[in-house]
Amino acid sequence: ADPHPHDLDEARWADDGGNLAPARRIRRRTVSRSTRHLEGFPDLPKKAMGQGTTGAVFVDEKTGREHRPSMFLTLTLGSYGKIRDGVPVDPASYDYRRAALDALTFSRLVDRFWQNMRRCAGYKVQYFAAVEAQKRLAPHLHAAVRGAIPRATIKAVAAGTYFAAWWPSVDVEVYTPDDPEGMPVWDAALGGYVDPGTGEVLPTWDEATRDLAKPAHVATLGKQIDIKGLLGGTPDSDRAVRYLCKYLTKSIAGTYTPAESLDGDDVVPDPAWEALQAARAADYEAHVDRLHAHTSVLPCSPECGNWLRYGVQPKHPTAGLSAGCLSPAHERDNLGLGGRRVLVSRQWSGKTLTQHRADRAAVVREVLQAAGITPEDADRLAASKTLPDGTARFVWREPDHIAETTYVDVIAASLRQAMTRRAQYDAAKQAASPPGSGPPSGPVDNRSATAYAA
């Protein structure tokens, strides 16, 4: 097999075979993937790997107390041009295309960072993270990390981490919906897409990626990294948790908006100030529109329907992709980030799903009981439920009379019961919550990777 400069981890994006119907398939040669770094990236630090998930334990020499510190880490992307008040100073020179591709591949870049971090930290690093958009709308990551890792190691890992998209070129759109002949069309007999005018079959994903000399895009992390040490049970750790929770329900485009104009009976309107704010709001909306213009047409993955725009069949093509990709990444509210905004490592808690369910049930019971509500046994109707003497609670037999109860009636009764329980739980939480216990109302400046204080 011919050598290929693909990174080993990128091999999963390569097709394993033809995408056409069996009659058109041909035997594919096997491509060998190289594991070497791309040129220009430093080698990652090396450390023997252990089996732990919590990091090192430190002992206070004076008191003898043991401490297992953690960290609050912020990662961001590089610069695409000078920014003022969240808007490019020169939109014409701002690299919107690279910003869009970085956003579309940000999740893969973050995955690489954690893979490299675990190899270089010497233990199975666990994290709880949330993705938010900076004021300039570039995504960045806030993560609570279990364990203390040397800052030099984190910076070395960030500098050596990248995601190379070994994809076909996305420099020129071959087809657009505005073309007279339209987008490529699905040919059921061939099992692939063909040119709308000539009927020629578009190159398959395997054919388009077989002889690439360089990746279509390389996503890297920015140089600004915020690293803060934390100890459990301290005000800083509580503040970090609230900050992570703040962005769980926010859209990327709605995270930051221009300042609203002053309003109120005790405020004297300033026409000049109002005009300035209106201009800033218009510039900001134009910035969002320009970024969305790129994220809406660029591909988000090898399976993305937008590959048809560039004259290539997506990996594993199916009918109906001519209208474009349905991933939320292409929507204006997401601006390239269509996946989860909350990222939790599998061994963060060290518990199984069954244990998590039991913990949640215990929390609900405690809240209801504190409010004077006696919760019902959630498993009282389970077939495996037994009586105190150990005998089965239910005996299965044919009923003497089948009630005239329909499926809709049963589902409706179940929904009514669920709504009642939710209302009880919400009221109990409201009664148990002390005033001012909600999430912070504004950005936490000392957690931002773009703040000079960082």
Secondary structure as the mmCIF struct_conf table of DSSP 4:
data_model
#
loop_
_struct_conf.conf_type_id
_struct_conf.id
_struct_conf.beg_label_comp_id
_struct_conf.beg_label_asym_id
_struct_conf.beg_label_seq_id
_struct_conf.end_label_comp_id
_struct_conf.end_label_asym_id
_struct_conf.end_label_seq_id
STRN STRN1 PRO A 3 HIS A 4
HELX_RH_3T_P HELX_RH_3T_P1 LEU A 8 TRP A 13
BEND BEND1 ALA A 14 ALA A 14
BEND BEND2 ASP A 16 GLY A 17
BEND BEND3 LEU A 20 LEU A 20
HELX_RH_3T_P HELX_RH_3T_P2 PRO A 22 ARG A 24
HELX_LH_PP_P HELX_LH_PP_P1 ARG A 27 THR A 30
STRN STRN2 SER A 32 ARG A 33
HELX_LH_PP_P HELX_LH_PP_P2 SER A 34 SER A 34
HELX_LH_PP_P HELX_LH_PP_P3 ARG A 36 LEU A 38
TURN_TY1_P TURN_TY1_P1 GLU A 39 GLY A 40
HELX_LH_PP_P HELX_LH_PP_P4 PRO A 42 PRO A 45
BEND BEND4 GLN A 51 GLN A 51
BEND BEND5 THR A 53 THR A 54
STRN STRN3 PHE A 58 VAL A 59
TURN_TY1_P TURN_TY1_P2 GLU A 61 THR A 63
STRN STRN4 GLU A 66 HIS A 67
STRN STRN5 SER A 70 LEU A 77
BEND BEND6 TYR A 80 GLY A 81
STRN STRN6 ILE A 83 ARG A 84
TURN_TY1_P TURN_TY1_P3 ASP A 85 GLY A 86
STRN STRN7 VAL A 87 PRO A 88
BEND BEND7 VAL A 89 VAL A 89
TURN_TY1_P TURN_TY1_P4 PRO A 91 SER A 93
BEND BEND8 TYR A 94 TYR A 94
HELX_RH_AL_P HELX_RH_AL_P1 TYR A 96 LEU A 104
TURN_TY1_P TURN_TY1_P5 THR A 105 THR A 105
HELX_RH_AL_P HELX_RH_AL_P2 PHE A 106 ALA A 121
BEND BEND9 GLY A 122 TYR A 123
STRN STRN8 TYR A 127 ALA A 133
TURN_TY1_P TURN_TY1_P6 LYS A 135 ARG A 136
BEND BEND10 LEU A 137 LEU A 137
STRN STRN9 PRO A 139 VAL A 145
BEND BEND11 ARG A 146 GLY A 147
HELX_RH_AL_P HELX_RH_AL_P3 ARG A 151 GLY A 160
STRN STRN10 TYR A 162 ALA A 165
BEND BEND12 ASP A 171 VAL A 172
BEND BEND13 VAL A 174 VAL A 174
TURN_TY1_P TURN_TY1_P7 PRO A 177 ASP A 178
BEND BEND14 ASP A 179 GLU A 181
BEND BEND15 MET A 183 MET A 183
STRN STRN11 VAL A 185 ASP A 187
TURN_TY1_P TURN_TY1_P8 ALA A 188 GLY A 191
STRN STRN12 GLY A 192 VAL A 194
TURN_TY1_P TURN_TY1_P9 PRO A 196 THR A 198
HELX_LH_PP_P HELX_LH_PP_P5 GLU A 200 GLU A 200
STRN STRN13 VAL A 201 VAL A 201
HELX_LH_PP_P HELX_LH_PP_P6 LEU A 202 THR A 204
HELX_RH_AL_P HELX_RH_AL_P4 TRP A 205 THR A 209
TURN_TY1_P TURN_TY1_P10 ARG A 210 ASP A 211
BEND BEND16 ALA A 213 LYS A 214
BEND BEND17 ALA A 216 ALA A 216
STRN STRN14 HIS A 217 LEU A 230
TURN_TY1_P TURN_TY1_P11 GLY A 232 GLY A 233
BEND BEND18 THR A 234 THR A 234
HELX_RH_AL_P HELX_RH_AL_P5 PRO A 235 LYS A 246
TURN_TY1_P TURN_TY1_P12 TYR A 247 TYR A 247
BEND BEND19 LEU A 248 THR A 249
BEND BEND20 ILE A 252 ILE A 252
TURN_TY1_P TURN_TY1_P13 ALA A 253 GLY A 254
BEND BEND21 THR A 255 TYR A 256
HELX_LH_PP_P HELX_LH_PP_P7 PRO A 258 LEU A 262
BEND BEND22 GLY A 264 GLY A 264
TURN_TY1_P TURN_TY1_P14 ASP A 265 ASP A 266
BEND BEND23 VAL A 267 VAL A 267
HELX_RH_AL_P HELX_RH_AL_P6 PRO A 271 THR A 295
TURN_TY1_P TURN_TY1_P15 SER A 296 VAL A 297
BEND BEND24 LEU A 298 LEU A 298
BEND BEND25 CYS A 300 SER A 301
TURN_TY1_P TURN_TY1_P16 PRO A 302 GLU A 303
HELX_RH_3T_P HELX_RH_3T_P3 GLY A 305 TYR A 310
TURN_TY1_P TURN_TY1_P17 GLY A 311 GLY A 311
HELX_LH_PP_P HELX_LH_PP_P8 GLN A 313 PRO A 314
BEND BEND26 LYS A 315 HIS A 316
TURN_TY1_P TURN_TY1_P18 ALA A 319 GLY A 320
TURN_TY1_P TURN_TY1_P19 SER A 322 ALA A 323
HELX_RH_3T_P HELX_RH_3T_P4 PRO A 328 HIS A 330
BEND BEND27 GLU A 331 GLU A 331
TURN_TY1_P TURN_TY1_P20 ARG A 332 GLY A 336
BEND BEND28 GLY A 339 GLY A 339
BEND BEND29 ARG A 341 ARG A 341
STRN STRN15 VAL A 342 VAL A 344
TURN_TY1_P TURN_TY1_P21 ARG A 346 GLN A 347
BEND BEND30 TRP A 348 SER A 349
HELX_RH_AL_P HELX_RH_AL_P7 LEU A 353 ALA A 370
TURN_TY1_P TURN_TY1_P22 ALA A 371 GLY A 372
HELX_LH_PP_P HELX_LH_PP_P9 PRO A 375 ASP A 377
TURN_TY1_P TURN_TY1_P23 ALA A 378 LEU A 381
TURN_TY1_P TURN_TY1_P24 ALA A 383 SER A 384
STRN STRN16 THR A 386 THR A 386
TURN_TY1_P TURN_TY1_P25 PRO A 388 ASP A 389
BEND BEND31 GLY A 390 THR A 391
STRN STRN17 ALA A 392 ALA A 392
BEND BEND32 ARG A 393 ARG A 393
BEND BEND33 ASP A 400 HIS A 401
HELX_RH_AL_P HELX_RH_AL_P8 TYR A 407 ALA A 432
BEND BEND34 SER A 433 SER A 433
HELX_LH_PP_P HELX_LH_PP_P10 PRO A 434 PRO A 434
TURN_TY1_P TURN_TY1_P26 PRO A 435 GLY A 436
BEND BEND35 GLY A 438 GLY A 438
BEND BEND36 SER A 441 GLY A 442
HELX_RH_3T_P HELX_RH_3T_P5 ASP A 445 ARG A 447
TURN_TY1_P TURN_TY1_P27 ALA A 449 THR A 450
BEND BEND37 ALA A 451 ALA A 451
TURN_TY1_P TURN_TY1_P28 TYR A 452 ALA A 453
#
